[in-house]
Amino acid sequence: MEKEKLIISSFVKTLNAIAEFPEVQIEKILSFSKIKKIRKDECFIREGEKPKNFAYVFSGLFRYYYIDKNGNDFTKGFFFENSFITSYSALIQNRESYFSIEALEDSEIIEIDYEKWKTLFNQELVWYKFLLTLIEKGYCVKESREREFLLFDAEKRYRSFLQTFPDQQKRIKQHFIASYLGITPVALSRIRKKWKY
């Protein structure tokens, strides 16, 4: 029970850091949200599934990844504590997700029913600010990633990764970092040796 209170408190604190939510809105979203554990290597959403929920990450680490026809996976991004995860375009278009969301650690989330949340969104202006903030953040990340892949070499992309996720690289396996950077694990190992890590 104490852990449940801690998780809810963290969720509410994150919401209120985005906007000032009336207590009634907090109560409403909690009424159709549930705390859930996701084990390491399990997926919150799998490629080909139609997502019905989004989630707040209380603890743990997730990655978004694509798989090509040859079975190679490409990491789109990493999501840590106090972030929100979903396949957003699939959610709003009511279609299958193009990518999977995998837990890289044992994780705890608050899962939120999207259709019920949409009712709140259509009734209360504060949820517009919540959504806009998340979309703006996602857009900035997307723009930064595109710039790095168009203009940076592998070494510079790795330096940017370390700046974006300070002190987090120890939580992520090297082959996932390499996948995120668009290089092979061997190439990443060479860069790390060059820098004498």
ABEGO torsion letter per residue (X at the ends): XAAAAAAAAAAAAAAAAABBBBAAAAAAAAAABBBBBBBBGBBABBBGBBBABBBBBABEBBBBBBBBAAGBBBBABBBBBGBBBBBAAAAAAGBBBABBBBBABBBBBBBBBAAAAAAAAAABAAAAAAAAAAAAAAAAAAAAAAAAAAABBAAAAAAAAAAABBGAAAABBAAAAAAAAGBBAAAAAAAAAAAGX
